[in-house]
Amino acid sequence: MSINEDKLNDLLGQVVLEMGAAANGPLITIGDKLGLYKTLGKSKPLTPNELAAKTNTTERYVAEWLAAQAASG
């Protein structure tokens, strides 16, 4: 049996995308429950510090959340 490397690479790429989406799911819920999306939607662009202040959250975690959002597109 021969393996089609192009199809295998396509499959592995899709697996990585799906795992990334699954990992980002809880972050979407967190962003919604903490009002991060809503606050960003109502404001001009904000720094992590400004977003944390407006949502009564911690800047470090907001910065990590923002980085994950940016990385996931």
N, CA, C and O atoms as a CHARMM CRD file, in Angstrom:
* protein
*
  292
    1    1 MET  N      0.84600  -1.16300   0.00000 PROA 1      0.00000
    2    1 MET  CA     0.00000   0.00000   0.00000 PROA 1      0.00000
    3    1 MET  C      0.90000   1.23700   0.00000 PROA 1      0.00000
    4    1 MET  O      1.79600   1.37100   0.83300 PROA 1      0.00000
    5    2 SER  N      0.64600   2.12200  -0.93600 PROA 2      0.00000
    6    2 SER  CA     1.42700   3.35700  -0.96300 PROA 2      0.00000
    7    2 SER  C      0.61400   4.48500  -0.34200 PROA 2      0.00000
    8    2 SER  O     -0.61500   4.49600  -0.40600 PROA 2      0.00000
    9    3 ILE  N      1.31100   5.41000   0.24400 PROA 3      0.00000
   10    3 ILE  CA     0.66800   6.54600   0.90200 PROA 3      0.00000
   11    3 ILE  C      0.81500   7.77100   0.01200 PROA 3      0.00000
   12    3 ILE  O      1.90800   8.10700  -0.44300 PROA 3      0.00000
   13    4 ASN  N     -0.30700   8.42200  -0.22200 PROA 4      0.00000
   14    4 ASN  CA    -0.30500   9.66900  -0.98600 PROA 4      0.00000
   15    4 ASN  C      0.09100  10.78000  -0.01400 PROA 4      0.00000
   16    4 ASN  O     -0.71100  11.19300   0.82400 PROA 4      0.00000
   17    5 GLU  N      1.31700  11.25600  -0.13000 PROA 5      0.00000
   18    5 GLU  CA     1.82500  12.24700   0.82500 PROA 5      0.00000
   19    5 GLU  C      1.07800  13.57000   0.75000 PROA 5      0.00000
   20    5 GLU  O      0.92500  14.24500   1.76700 PROA 5      0.00000
   21    6 ASP  N      0.61500  13.95000  -0.42100 PROA 6      0.00000
   22    6 ASP  CA    -0.14800  15.19700  -0.54200 PROA 6      0.00000
   23    6 ASP  C     -1.45200  15.11800   0.24700 PROA 6      0.00000
   24    6 ASP  O     -1.81400  16.05200   0.96200 PROA 6      0.00000
   25    7 LYS  N     -2.15300  13.99200   0.10800 PROA 7      0.00000
   26    7 LYS  CA    -3.40700  13.81700   0.85100 PROA 7      0.00000
   27    7 LYS  C     -3.13800  13.73300   2.35300 PROA 7      0.00000
   28    7 LYS  O     -3.90000  14.27200   3.15600 PROA 7      0.00000
   29    8 LEU  N     -2.06300  13.06000   2.72600 PROA 8      0.00000
   30    8 LEU  CA    -1.70700  12.95900   4.14100 PROA 8      0.00000
   31    8 LEU  C     -1.40000  14.33700   4.71500 PROA 8      0.00000
   32    8 LEU  O     -1.85500  14.67000   5.81000 PROA 8      0.00000
   33    9 ASN  N     -0.63600  15.13300   3.98600 PROA 9      0.00000
   34    9 ASN  CA    -0.31600  16.48900   4.45100 PROA 9      0.00000
   35    9 ASN  C     -1.56400  17.35400   4.54700 PROA 9      0.00000
   36    9 ASN  O     -1.69900  18.14600   5.48000 PROA 9      0.00000
   37   10 ASP  N     -2.48100  17.21000   3.59000 PROA 10     0.00000
   38   10 ASP  CA    -3.74700  17.95100   3.66300 PROA 10     0.00000
   39   10 ASP  C     -4.53900  17.55800   4.90000 PROA 10     0.00000
   40   10 ASP  O     -5.08100  18.41400   5.59900 PROA 10     0.00000
   41   11 LEU  N     -4.60200  16.25700   5.16500 PROA 11     0.00000
   42   11 LEU  CA    -5.31600  15.76700   6.34500 PROA 11     0.00000
   43   11 LEU  C     -4.67900  16.28800   7.62500 PROA 11     0.00000
   44   11 LEU  O     -5.38400  16.76300   8.51600 PROA 11     0.00000
   45   12 LEU  N     -3.36700  16.20800   7.72800 PROA 12     0.00000
   46   12 LEU  CA    -2.68500  16.67800   8.93500 PROA 12     0.00000
   47   12 LEU  C     -2.87600  18.18500   9.11800 PROA 12     0.00000
   48   12 LEU  O     -3.03900  18.65600  10.24300 PROA 12     0.00000
   49   13 GLY  N     -2.85700  18.92900   8.03600 PROA 13     0.00000
   50   13 GLY  CA    -3.11100  20.36500   8.12700 PROA 13     0.00000
   51   13 GLY  C     -4.50700  20.64500   8.65400 PROA 13     0.00000
   52   13 GLY  O     -4.69700  21.54100   9.47700 PROA 13     0.00000
   53   14 GLN  N     -5.49000  19.87800   8.18000 PROA 14     0.00000
   54   14 GLN  CA    -6.86900  20.05600   8.64700 PROA 14     0.00000
   55   14 GLN  C     -6.99500  19.67800  10.12200 PROA 14     0.00000
   56   14 GLN  O     -7.71300  20.34100  10.87100 PROA 14     0.00000
   57   15 VAL  N     -6.31200  18.63300  10.53700 PROA 15     0.00000
   58   15 VAL  CA    -6.33800  18.22200  11.94900 PROA 15     0.00000
   59   15 VAL  C     -5.79900  19.33900  12.83900 PROA 15     0.00000
   60   15 VAL  O     -6.37200  19.64200  13.88500 PROA 15     0.00000
   61   16 VAL  N     -4.69700  19.94500  12.41300 PROA 16     0.00000
   62   16 VAL  CA    -4.11000  21.04100  13.19400 PROA 16     0.00000
   63   16 VAL  C     -5.08700  22.21400  13.28100 PROA 16     0.00000
   64   16 VAL  O     -5.24700  22.80900  14.34600 PROA 16     0.00000
   65   17 LEU  N     -5.73900  22.54900  12.16800 PROA 17     0.00000
   66   17 LEU  CA    -6.72400  23.64500  12.18500 PROA 17     0.00000
   67   17 LEU  C     -7.87700  23.34200  13.13300 PROA 17     0.00000
   68   17 LEU  O     -8.29700  24.20700  13.90300 PROA 17     0.00000
   69   18 GLU  N     -8.38600  22.12300  13.07800 PROA 18     0.00000
   70   18 GLU  CA    -9.51000  21.74700  13.93500 PROA 18     0.00000
   71   18 GLU  C     -9.11500  21.74000  15.41000 PROA 18     0.00000
   72   18 GLU  O     -9.90600  22.13900  16.26400 PROA 18     0.00000
   73   19 MET  N     -7.91300  21.29400  15.71100 PROA 19     0.00000
   74   19 MET  CA    -7.44400  21.30300  17.10500 PROA 19     0.00000
   75   19 MET  C     -7.30100  22.74100  17.60000 PROA 19     0.00000
   76   19 MET  O     -7.62800  23.03800  18.74900 PROA 19     0.00000
   77   20 GLY  N     -6.81600  23.62600  16.74200 PROA 20     0.00000
   78   20 GLY  CA    -6.71100  25.03200  17.11500 PROA 20     0.00000
   79   20 GLY  C     -8.07000  25.63800  17.39700 PROA 20     0.00000
   80   20 GLY  O     -8.23500  26.39000  18.35700 PROA 20     0.00000
   81   21 ALA  N     -9.04800  25.31000  16.55600 PROA 21     0.00000
   82   21 ALA  CA   -10.40500  25.82300  16.76800 PROA 21     0.00000
   83   21 ALA  C    -10.98900  25.29300  18.07200 PROA 21     0.00000
   84   21 ALA  O    -11.64100  26.03200  18.80900 PROA 21     0.00000
   85   22 ALA  N    -10.75800  24.02400  18.35500 PROA 22     0.00000
   86   22 ALA  CA   -11.26300  23.43800  19.60100 PROA 22     0.00000
   87   22 ALA  C    -10.60000  24.07500  20.82000 PROA 22     0.00000
   88   22 ALA  O    -11.25200  24.31300  21.83600 PROA 22     0.00000
   89   23 ALA  N     -9.31800  24.34600  20.71300 PROA 23     0.00000
   90   23 ALA  CA    -8.60600  24.96900  21.83100 PROA 23     0.00000
   91   23 ALA  C     -9.06700  26.39500  22.05500 PROA 23     0.00000
   92   23 ALA  O     -9.03400  26.88400  23.18500 PROA 23     0.00000
   93   24 ASN  N     -9.49800  27.07800  20.99200 PROA 24     0.00000
   94   24 ASN  CA    -9.92000  28.46700  21.11500 PROA 24     0.00000
   95   24 ASN  C    -11.36800  28.59300  21.61000 PROA 24     0.00000
   96   24 ASN  O    -11.78200  29.67000  22.03800 PROA 24     0.00000
   97   25 GLY  N    -12.12200  27.52100  21.55500 PROA 25     0.00000
   98   25 GLY  CA   -13.52000  27.56300  21.98300 PROA 25     0.00000
   99   25 GLY  C    -13.71700  28.11200  23.39100 PROA 25     0.00000
  100   25 GLY  O    -14.53300  29.01400  23.58200 PROA 25     0.00000
  101   26 PRO  N    -12.99500  27.59700  24.38000 PROA 26     0.00000
  102   26 PRO  CA   -13.15300  28.14100  25.73000 PROA 26     0.00000
  103   26 PRO  C    -12.78400  29.62800  25.82200 PROA 26     0.00000
  104   26 PRO  O    -13.36900  30.36300  26.61700 PROA 26     0.00000
  105   27 LEU  N    -11.82300  30.06700  25.01600 PROA 27     0.00000
  106   27 LEU  CA   -11.44900  31.48500  25.03800 PROA 27     0.00000
  107   27 LEU  C    -12.56100  32.36600  24.49100 PROA 27     0.00000
  108   27 LEU  O    -12.73100  33.50400  24.92900 PROA 27     0.00000
  109   28 ILE  N    -13.31400  31.84100  23.53800 PROA 28     0.00000
  110   28 ILE  CA   -14.46100  32.58000  23.01400 PROA 28     0.00000
  111   28 ILE  C    -15.50700  32.74300  24.11200 PROA 28     0.00000
  112   28 ILE  O    -16.07300  33.82100  24.28800 PROA 28     0.00000
  113   29 THR  N    -15.75300  31.66700  24.84100 PROA 29     0.00000
  114   29 THR  CA   -16.71800  31.72400  25.94700 PROA 29     0.00000
  115   29 THR  C    -16.26400  32.71300  27.01400 PROA 29     0.00000
  116   29 THR  O    -17.06900  33.49600  27.51900 PROA 29     0.00000
  117   30 ILE  N    -14.99500  32.68300  27.35400 PROA 30     0.00000
  118   30 ILE  CA   -14.44300  33.60400  28.35700 PROA 30     0.00000
  119   30 ILE  C    -14.61000  35.04400  27.88100 PROA 30     0.00000
  120   30 ILE  O    -15.05300  35.90400  28.64200 PROA 30     0.00000
  121   31 GLY  N    -14.25700  35.30700  26.62400 PROA 31     0.00000
  122   31 GLY  CA   -14.38500  36.65500  26.08400 PROA 31     0.00000
  123   31 GLY  C    -15.81900  37.15500  26.11900 PROA 31     0.00000
  124   31 GLY  O    -16.07000  38.33300  26.37500 PROA 31     0.00000
  125   32 ASP  N    -16.75400  36.25600  25.86300 PROA 32     0.00000
  126   32 ASP  CA   -18.16400  36.63200  25.90100 PROA 32     0.00000
  127   32 ASP  C    -18.62500  36.89100  27.32800 PROA 32     0.00000
  128   32 ASP  O    -19.25400  37.91400  27.59600 PROA 32     0.00000
  129   33 LYS  N    -18.32500  35.99200  28.23400 PROA 33     0.00000
  130   33 LYS  CA   -18.78800  36.13200  29.62500 PROA 33     0.00000
  131   33 LYS  C    -18.18400  37.34100  30.32700 PROA 33     0.00000
  132   33 LYS  O    -18.83800  37.95700  31.16800 PROA 33     0.00000
  133   34 LEU  N    -16.93800  37.69000  29.99000 PROA 34     0.00000
  134   34 LEU  CA   -16.28800  38.84200  30.62800 PROA 34     0.00000
  135   34 LEU  C    -16.60000  40.15900  29.92100 PROA 34     0.00000
  136   34 LEU  O    -16.19400  41.22600  30.38100 PROA 34     0.00000
  137   35 GLY  N    -17.31500  40.08300  28.81000 PROA 35     0.00000
  138   35 GLY  CA   -17.67300  41.30500  28.08800 PROA 35     0.00000
  139   35 GLY  C    -16.54100  41.88100  27.25700 PROA 35     0.00000
  140   35 GLY  O    -16.58100  43.05300  26.88200 PROA 35     0.00000
  141   36 LEU  N    -15.53900  41.07600  26.96900 PROA 36     0.00000
  142   36 LEU  CA   -14.38700  41.58200  26.21300 PROA 36     0.00000
  143   36 LEU  C    -14.78000  41.91900  24.78400 PROA 36     0.00000
  144   36 LEU  O    -14.41200  42.97900  24.27700 PROA 36     0.00000
  145   37 TYR  N    -15.51900  41.03700  24.13000 PROA 37     0.00000
  146   37 TYR  CA   -15.94600  41.30700  22.75600 PROA 37     0.00000
  147   37 TYR  C    -16.86100  42.53200  22.69600 PROA 37     0.00000
  148   37 TYR  O    -16.70500  43.39900  21.83600 PROA 37     0.00000
  149   38 LYS  N    -17.81000  42.58500  23.61900 PROA 38     0.00000
  150   38 LYS  CA   -18.76300  43.68800  23.62900 PROA 38     0.00000
  151   38 LYS  C    -18.04600  45.02100  23.83500 PROA 38     0.00000
  152   38 LYS  O    -18.35100  46.00900  23.16700 PROA 38     0.00000
  153   39 THR  N    -17.10200  45.03900  24.75500 PROA 39     0.00000
  154   39 THR  CA   -16.35500  46.26600  25.03200 PROA 39     0.00000
  155   39 THR  C    -15.51700  46.67400  23.82700 PROA 39     0.00000
  156   39 THR  O    -15.45800  47.85300  23.47800 PROA 39     0.00000
  157   40 LEU  N    -14.87100  45.70700  23.19300 PROA 40     0.00000
  158   40 LEU  CA   -14.08600  46.01600  21.99800 PROA 40     0.00000
  159   40 LEU  C    -14.97500  46.52700  20.87700 PROA 40     0.00000
  160   40 LEU  O    -14.58700  47.42300  20.12700 PROA 40     0.00000
  161   41 GLY  N    -16.16000  45.96100  20.76300 PROA 41     0.00000
  162   41 GLY  CA   -17.08400  46.37700  19.71200 PROA 41     0.00000
  163   41 GLY  C    -17.60500  47.79000  19.88700 PROA 41     0.00000
  164   41 GLY  O    -17.94500  48.45000  18.90500 PROA 41     0.00000
  165   42 LYS  N    -17.67300  48.26100  21.11100 PROA 42     0.00000
  166   42 LYS  CA   -18.21100  49.59000  21.40300 PROA 42     0.00000
  167   42 LYS  C    -17.14200  50.66900  21.44300 PROA 42     0.00000
  168   42 LYS  O    -17.47300  51.85400  21.49600 PROA 42     0.00000
  169   43 SER  N    -15.87500  50.29200  21.42000 PROA 43     0.00000
  170   43 SER  CA   -14.78600  51.23000  21.66100 PROA 43     0.00000
  171   43 SER  C    -13.91600  51.41400  20.43800 PROA 43     0.00000
  172   43 SER  O    -13.96200  50.63900  19.48400 PROA 43     0.00000
  173   44 LYS  N    -13.12900  52.45600  20.49900 PROA 44     0.00000
  174   44 LYS  CA   -12.02300  52.59900  19.55300 PROA 44     0.00000
  175   44 LYS  C    -11.01500  51.51200  19.90200 PROA 44     0.00000
  176   44 LYS  O    -11.17400  50.85500  20.93100 PROA 44     0.00000
  177   45 PRO  N     -9.98900  51.29600  19.09100 PROA 45     0.00000
  178   45 PRO  CA    -8.98700  50.29300  19.47500 PROA 45     0.00000
  179   45 PRO  C     -8.44400  50.55300  20.88100 PROA 45     0.00000
  180   45 PRO  O     -8.17300  51.69200  21.26000 PROA 45     0.00000
  181   46 LEU  N     -8.29200  49.47600  21.63900 PROA 46     0.00000
  182   46 LEU  CA    -7.84800  49.57500  23.02800 PROA 46     0.00000
  183   46 LEU  C     -6.56500  48.77600  23.24000 PROA 46     0.00000
  184   46 LEU  O     -6.34100  47.75600  22.58800 PROA 46     0.00000
  185   47 THR  N     -5.74800  49.24100  24.13900 PROA 47     0.00000
  186   47 THR  CA    -4.59300  48.46200  24.57900 PROA 47     0.00000
  187   47 THR  C     -5.09800  47.39800  25.55500 PROA 47     0.00000
  188   47 THR  O     -6.21300  47.51200  26.06600 PROA 47     0.00000
  189   48 PRO  N     -4.30300  46.37800  25.81700 PROA 48     0.00000
  190   48 PRO  CA    -4.71800  45.39600  26.82800 PROA 48     0.00000
  191   48 PRO  C     -5.01200  46.04800  28.18300 PROA 48     0.00000
  192   48 PRO  O     -5.95000  45.64800  28.87200 PROA 48     0.00000
  193   49 ASN  N     -4.22200  47.04000  28.56300 PROA 49     0.00000
  194   49 ASN  CA    -4.45100  47.73200  29.83000 PROA 49     0.00000
  195   49 ASN  C     -5.79900  48.45500  29.83000 PROA 49     0.00000
  196   49 ASN  O     -6.53900  48.39700  30.81200 PROA 49     0.00000
  197   50 GLU  N     -6.10800  49.12400  28.74200 PROA 50     0.00000
  198   50 GLU  CA    -7.38400  49.84300  28.65700 PROA 50     0.00000
  199   50 GLU  C     -8.56500  48.88400  28.66500 PROA 50     0.00000
  200   50 GLU  O     -9.56800  49.13400  29.33300 PROA 50     0.00000
  201   51 LEU  N     -8.44700  47.78000  27.91800 PROA 51     0.00000
  202   51 LEU  CA    -9.52700  46.79800  27.89100 PROA 51     0.00000
  203   51 LEU  C     -9.71900  46.16800  29.26500 PROA 51     0.00000
  204   51 LEU  O    -10.85100  45.96700  29.70400 PROA 51     0.00000
  205   52 ALA  N     -8.63000  45.86000  29.93600 PROA 52     0.00000
  206   52 ALA  CA    -8.72800  45.29000  31.28200 PROA 52     0.00000
  207   52 ALA  C     -9.39500  46.26600  32.24200 PROA 52     0.00000
  208   52 ALA  O    -10.22400  45.86600  33.06000 PROA 52     0.00000
  209   53 ALA  N     -9.04000  47.53100  32.14600 PROA 53     0.00000
  210   53 ALA  CA    -9.63400  48.53500  33.03500 PROA 53     0.00000
  211   53 ALA  C    -11.13900  48.67000  32.78200 PROA 53     0.00000
  212   53 ALA  O    -11.92300  48.77900  33.72400 PROA 53     0.00000
  213   54 LYS  N    -11.53600  48.66100  31.50600 PROA 54     0.00000
  214   54 LYS  CA   -12.95500  48.81700  31.17100 PROA 54     0.00000
  215   54 LYS  C    -13.79100  47.59900  31.55200 PROA 54     0.00000
  216   54 LYS  O    -14.99900  47.72100  31.75700 PROA 54     0.00000
  217   55 THR  N    -13.16500  46.42400  31.65100 PROA 55     0.00000
  218   55 THR  CA   -13.90000  45.19400  31.95500 PROA 55     0.00000
  219   55 THR  C    -13.60900  44.66000  33.35800 PROA 55     0.00000
  220   55 THR  O    -14.06200  43.57600  33.72700 PROA 55     0.00000
  221   56 ASN  N    -12.85300  45.43100  34.12700 PROA 56     0.00000
  222   56 ASN  CA   -12.51500  45.02200  35.49400 PROA 56     0.00000
  223   56 ASN  C    -11.85700  43.63700  35.51500 PROA 56     0.00000
  224   56 ASN  O    -12.21500  42.77200  36.31400 PROA 56     0.00000
  225   57 THR  N    -10.88900  43.45700  34.61600 PROA 57     0.00000
  226   57 THR  CA   -10.14500  42.20900  34.53100 PROA 57     0.00000
  227   57 THR  C     -8.65500  42.51900  34.68600 PROA 57     0.00000
  228   57 THR  O     -8.27200  43.67300  34.87600 PROA 57     0.00000
  229   58 THR  N     -7.82800  41.49600  34.60700 PROA 58     0.00000
  230   58 THR  CA    -6.39000  41.64200  34.79200 PROA 58     0.00000
  231   58 THR  C     -5.69300  41.80600  33.44500 PROA 58     0.00000
  232   58 THR  O     -5.92300  41.03000  32.51800 PROA 58     0.00000
  233   59 GLU  N     -4.84300  42.81900  33.34900 PROA 59     0.00000
  234   59 GLU  CA    -4.18000  43.14100  32.08500 PROA 59     0.00000
  235   59 GLU  C     -3.41600  41.95100  31.50900 PROA 59     0.00000
  236   59 GLU  O     -3.50000  41.68500  30.31000 PROA 59     0.00000
  237   60 ARG  N     -2.68500  41.24800  32.33700 PROA 60     0.00000
  238   60 ARG  CA    -1.86600  40.14000  31.82400 PROA 60     0.00000
  239   60 ARG  C     -2.73000  39.10000  31.12900 PROA 60     0.00000
  240   60 ARG  O     -2.36800  38.61800  30.05500 PROA 60     0.00000
  241   61 TYR  N     -3.86600  38.74600  31.72200 PROA 61     0.00000
  242   61 TYR  CA    -4.73300  37.73700  31.12600 PROA 61     0.00000
  243   61 TYR  C     -5.43700  38.26900  29.89300 PROA 61     0.00000
  244   61 TYR  O     -5.65400  37.53300  28.93000 PROA 61     0.00000
  245   62 VAL  N     -5.79200  39.53900  29.91700 PROA 62     0.00000
  246   62 VAL  CA    -6.39700  40.15500  28.74100 PROA 62     0.00000
  247   62 VAL  C     -5.40000  40.15800  27.58500 PROA 62     0.00000
  248   62 VAL  O     -5.77600  39.87400  26.44800 PROA 62     0.00000
  249   63 ALA  N     -4.14300  40.47300  27.85700 PROA 63     0.00000
  250   63 ALA  CA    -3.11400  40.46400  26.81500 PROA 63     0.00000
  251   63 ALA  C     -2.95600  39.06200  26.22900 PROA 63     0.00000
  252   63 ALA  O     -2.82800  38.91600  25.01300 PROA 63     0.00000
  253   64 GLU  N     -2.96500  38.03700  27.07000 PROA 64     0.00000
  254   64 GLU  CA    -2.86800  36.65600  26.59200 PROA 64     0.00000
  255   64 GLU  C     -4.08800  36.29300  25.75500 PROA 64     0.00000
  256   64 GLU  O     -3.96300  35.65000  24.71300 PROA 64     0.00000
  257   65 TRP  N     -5.26800  36.70500  26.21200 PROA 65     0.00000
  258   65 TRP  CA    -6.50600  36.42900  25.48200 PROA 65     0.00000
  259   65 TRP  C     -6.47500  37.11400  24.11500 PROA 65     0.00000
  260   65 TRP  O     -6.83600  36.51200  23.10300 PROA 65     0.00000
  261   66 LEU  N     -6.04200  38.37700  24.09500 PROA 66     0.00000
  262   66 LEU  CA    -5.95200  39.10700  22.82500 PROA 66     0.00000
  263   66 LEU  C     -4.96900  38.44100  21.87200 PROA 66     0.00000
  264   66 LEU  O     -5.24200  38.33900  20.67600 PROA 66     0.00000
  265   67 ALA  N     -3.84300  37.99200  22.38100 PROA 67     0.00000
  266   67 ALA  CA    -2.83900  37.33400  21.53800 PROA 67     0.00000
  267   67 ALA  C     -3.42000  36.04800  20.93200 PROA 67     0.00000
  268   67 ALA  O     -3.19000  35.74800  19.76000 PROA 67     0.00000
  269   68 ALA  N     -4.16000  35.30600  21.73100 PROA 68     0.00000
  270   68 ALA  CA    -4.77700  34.07400  21.21800 PROA 68     0.00000
  271   68 ALA  C     -5.82700  34.38800  20.15800 PROA 68     0.00000
  272   68 ALA  O     -5.95800  33.66600  19.16900 PROA 68     0.00000
  273   69 GLN  N     -6.57600  35.47100  20.37100 PROA 69     0.00000
  274   69 GLN  CA    -7.58000  35.86900  19.38600 PROA 69     0.00000
  275   69 GLN  C     -6.91300  36.26200  18.07600 PROA 69     0.00000
  276   69 GLN  O     -7.37300  35.88300  16.99900 PROA 69     0.00000
  277   70 ALA  N     -5.83700  37.01500  18.17000 PROA 70     0.00000
  278   70 ALA  CA    -5.11100  37.44300  16.97500 PROA 70     0.00000
  279   70 ALA  C     -4.49800  36.23800  16.24900 PROA 70     0.00000
  280   70 ALA  O     -4.52900  36.16500  15.02100 PROA 70     0.00000
  281   71 ALA  N     -3.95200  35.31300  17.00700 PROA 71     0.00000
  282   71 ALA  CA    -3.31400  34.13800  16.40400 PROA 71     0.00000
  283   71 ALA  C     -4.31900  33.25000  15.68700 PROA 71     0.00000
  284   71 ALA  O     -3.99400  32.61600  14.68300 PROA 71     0.00000
  285   72 SER  N     -5.54700  33.20800  16.20800 PROA 72     0.00000
  286   72 SER  CA    -6.56500  32.35000  15.60000 PROA 72     0.00000
  287   72 SER  C     -7.29000  33.03600  14.44600 PROA 72     0.00000
  288   72 SER  O     -8.11300  32.42800  13.76100 PROA 72     0.00000
  289   73 GLY  N     -6.97300  34.30400  14.24600 PROA 73     0.00000
  290   73 GLY  CA    -7.57700  35.03400  13.13400 PROA 73     0.00000
  291   73 GLY  C     -8.94500  35.55500  13.45800 PROA 73     0.00000
  292   73 GLY  O     -9.57900  36.19200  12.61700 PROA 73     0.00000
